[in-house]
Amino acid sequence: MAGATLKLKQQRSRDRRQQIISAATKLFGRKGIDRTSLTEIASTANVPLSSIYDYFEDKQALVLEVPEENFTALYEKTEPLLLKGGTDPLEQLRITYLSNFEYISENPGWGRVFFLEIWPSIAAAEPKIRRSVDKYGLRYVSLIKQAIRVGRYRKNLDPYVAMSLLMGGMCQVTAVWLLYGRKYDLVGKGKSLFATLNEGFKA
């Protein structure tokens, strides 16, 4: 009985933390990080202001958690698709790449926070954020290396340059989509971008 009660408390704690981060992501995306207060985040998350301090020392600590939380949600969305996609590294790479565009399209607040607020700022150099981005980028590097090994990509392709082209293209297409009022199909643009780069990488 005590064990069940403890598990329930732990789940409630995780849920409340998630509520706070989701509210922060939404408000940071809508108003910008500097113009969003912890009071507004607490109100949007429907929690007392004191609850935020149970999980985060200050607003900066909360900002640093937003990328990790959203990358985790992205991985949870992507993994089932990868399991269905077979073992072909090109198909795995395509799923990984397009899942990100789909996640941003479904969560534009996250896209705006990361691509327009965090990535262009000094916050991107924070170790916690850098680790999250590096982990994500290395997923591409691993798949690109596999594609080179099995002869799907040319032998002289630098996997780190290829990863930079993929991620750089994603940043550009997403930033323009956000800045100009989300007027085009982001996932469709992502598909075109991947097709173009994929052809350039092939053996």
SVG drawing of the C-alpha trace seen along z (x, -y; Angstrom):
<svg xmlns="http://www.w3.org/2000/svg" viewBox="-5 -41 41 45">
<polyline fill="none" stroke="black" stroke-width="0.4" points="0.0,0.0 2.8,-2.4 4.6,-1.6 1.6,-2.3 1.1,-5.6 4.7,-6.6 4.4,-5.7 1.3,-7.8 3.0,-10.8 6.0,-10.4 3.7,-10.3 1.9,-13.4 5.2,-15.1 6.3,-14.2 3.0,-15.3 3.2,-18.7 6.8,-19.2 5.6,-18.4 2.7,-20.9 5.1,-23.6 7.5,-22.9 4.6,-22.7 3.3,-26.0 6.7,-27.6 7.3,-26.3 3.9,-27.7 4.5,-31.1 8.2,-31.4 7.0,-30.7 4.2,-33.2 5.8,-36.1 9.5,-35.3 11.6,-34.2 12.5,-37.7 8.9,-38.9 7.5,-35.8 7.3,-35.8 7.2,-32.8 3.8,-34.1 2.4,-33.8 3.8,-30.3 2.3,-29.3 -1.1,-30.6 -1.0,-28.9 0.2,-25.6 -2.6,-26.0 -0.2,-25.5 0.8,-27.8 3.9,-30.0 5.7,-28.2 5.4,-24.9 7.7,-26.2 10.4,-26.7 9.9,-23.1 11.4,-22.0 13.4,-24.9 15.7,-27.4 14.7,-30.3 13.5,-31.1 16.9,-30.3 16.9,-26.8 13.4,-26.3 14.6,-27.6 17.5,-25.1 15.0,-22.2 12.8,-23.1 15.0,-21.6 15.7,-18.4 12.0,-17.8 11.0,-18.5 13.8,-16.3 12.6,-13.5 9.0,-14.0 10.4,-13.9 12.2,-10.7 9.1,-9.1 7.2,-10.1 10.0,-8.9 10.9,-5.5 7.7,-3.6 8.1,-4.9 11.7,-3.7 10.7,-0.2 8.2,0.0 10.6,-1.4 12.9,1.6 16.7,1.6 17.5,-0.4 19.6,-3.3 18.3,-5.7 14.7,-5.0 15.7,-5.4 17.4,-8.7 14.3,-9.9 12.0,-9.0 14.2,-10.7 14.5,-13.9 10.8,-14.2 9.6,-13.4 11.3,-16.6 9.3,-18.7 6.1,-16.9 6.8,-17.6 7.5,-21.3 4.4,-21.6 2.3,-20.1 4.2,-22.2 5.0,-25.6 5.7,-27.1 8.6,-24.7 9.8,-25.6 9.8,-29.3 11.5,-28.9 14.3,-26.8 14.9,-28.2 14.2,-31.9 15.0,-32.2 17.5,-29.7 19.5,-28.6 20.5,-32.1 21.4,-33.2 24.2,-32.6 21.9,-30.1 22.7,-27.6 26.2,-27.4 24.9,-26.3 26.2,-22.8 22.8,-21.3 21.4,-22.6 24.5,-21.7 24.4,-18.1 20.8,-17.9 21.6,-19.2 24.8,-17.1 22.8,-14.0 20.3,-14.7 23.0,-15.5 24.8,-12.3 21.7,-10.3 22.1,-11.6 25.9,-11.0 25.3,-7.3 22.7,-6.7 24.8,-8.5 27.8,-6.3 25.7,-3.2 24.5,-4.4 28.1,-4.8 29.1,-1.4 26.4,0.4 27.1,-1.6 24.0,-3.8 26.0,-6.9 29.4,-7.6 32.5,-6.6 34.0,-10.1 31.0,-11.7 31.9,-13.4 29.1,-12.3 29.5,-15.4 29.2,-17.8 26.2,-15.8 24.6,-16.1 25.3,-19.9 23.7,-20.3 20.6,-18.4 20.3,-20.3 21.2,-23.7 18.5,-23.2 16.0,-22.3 16.9,-25.5 16.5,-27.7 13.2,-26.2 11.7,-26.2 12.8,-29.8 11.3,-31.1 8.1,-29.2 7.8,-30.7 8.8,-34.3 6.4,-34.5 3.3,-33.2 3.5,-29.5 2.2,-30.0 3.5,-26.8 3.4,-23.1 6.5,-22.6 6.5,-18.8 6.2,-19.1 9.2,-21.4 11.1,-19.0 10.4,-16.2 11.7,-18.3 14.8,-19.3 15.6,-15.7 15.1,-14.5 17.5,-17.1 20.2,-16.5 19.8,-12.7 20.5,-12.7 23.7,-14.7 24.9,-12.2 24.3,-9.1 27.0,-6.9"/>
</svg>
